[in-house]
Amino acid sequence: DSELQCDGNRSGHLQNGEIGFGAPVNEDVIRLIAAHLAEIGDRLDRDVQTRVVNDLAQHFLNENLSREEIMRQMSRVVRELAQAAPSDMEQEKVMLVLTMILVKKIGNTVPSLLQRVWNTAVNFINQQFHDYIVEMVSA
């Protein structure tokens, strides 16, 4: 299972002492996808208001909330932000990039939450965008 990382690299798994990535993937394609996502991120980054980040951070700080509830909150925020994005962008890409922007902004605002936010974002991305990411990488 080759996983696309937020920096455009793939995680690998040791197979017989060597790193294996499964089906061969064109590294240039992955770099182009990562660069495109970064460009979209730069455009969307300025639209994510501090209030939204702080509100979502408060949900992560609430230890009484389940993982599922926090995931629902993240999904709600990402979907609301995506509605304000330019319509010429693919919705899945916008939501993927917004998820990563939220991770960055919450991590910068409340560094102690970074691991919890990161884990939630990875789970959210795997649940919501796994097929889309596989399709992007294999295209």
N, C-alpha and C positions, 0 to 999 in steps of 0.2 A: 504494500500500500504506500505509494508515493504521495507525500503530503506537501502541498505548496505552503511555504512559510511566508510570513508577512514581508520579508526582505527579498522575496523572489527566489529563494533557495528551496531545495527540497530536503526533507529529513530522510535519512537513510536508515536501513536496518542491516545489521551484520548477518551475512549469509555465508557460511563456510569461511569465516574469518575476513571476508571482504564486504565492503558496503554494497548493497544491492538496492536498486530502485524499482524493481519490477519491469514493466514495459518501458522500452527506451523512449525518452522524451527529448525533443530538441531544446537544448539549453537556451538558444537564442530566442525561441518563442517564449519561454518562461521569463527571460529578462525583459522582453518587449511587453509582456502582460504586466509584470511588476512595475515597469516604468509608466505604463498607461494608468495603472491603478494609483500610482503616486501622483501623477498629474491631476487626476480626478480628485484625489485627496486634498491637494493644495487648493483647488477651487472650492471644495466643500468645507474645508477647515474653518474658514472665516465665518461661515454661516452658523456654526454650532455655538450657541450662546452659552455664556458662563452659567446662567441660571439652570439651563437644561443639564449641564454637566454636574452641577452641585446637587440638583434634585436626584439624579441617578446615583451619585455617590452616596447620598443619604440612604438609599435602598440597600446599597452594598454594606454600609456601616451597620444596618439593622440586623443583628445576629439572629433575631427571631424569625426572619423570613427564610423560607425554604429556597433551595436552588431553583426549583421550578418557578416560584414567584419572582425571584430576581431575573430569571431568564425571560419571563413574561414582561417584566418592566423594561428590560433591555430591548426586547422585540418591539414593544409599544413605542419607545423613544426612537428607535431606528426607523420604524415605519412612518412616524410623524415627521421626522427630519427628511426622509426620502420624498415625502409629498411636496416639499418645497424645492426640491432639486430640479434643475433644468430637465425638460421633458425629452431632450435629444439624447440623454444618456440611458443606457440599459439599467432598468430598475435593480436587477440583481447586483450589478457592479456598484451602483450607488450605495445600496444597503451594505454590501461587503466593506466598502471603503468607510462608510459612516461608522460601522462597528469598530473598525480599527482606530478611527479618529477618537471615538469615545474612550477606548482603552487608553490611548495616549493622554488625552486631556484629564481623565480621572486619575491616571497614574501620576501626572504632573501636579494635580491638585492635592491628592491624598496618596502619597507614595506607599503607605502601608497597605493600601488596597490593591496594589498592582497585581499580585499573584492571584487574588480572588477574581478580579475583573478579567485578567487574562484567561484564566481557566473557564470562566463563564463565556467569554467571547469565543474561545476555541470550540466549546460545546455548541454554542449558538450557530457558529459558522458551519460546523459539521452537520448539524441538524437541518439548517435552512438552505445551505449553498453547496453541499458536497457534490451533487450531480453537476451543478453549474461549473464548479471549479474543475472537475474532471473533464467536462466538455471543453472548457477554455484551453486547458493544457494539452489535450489530445487533438485539438483542431489544427 
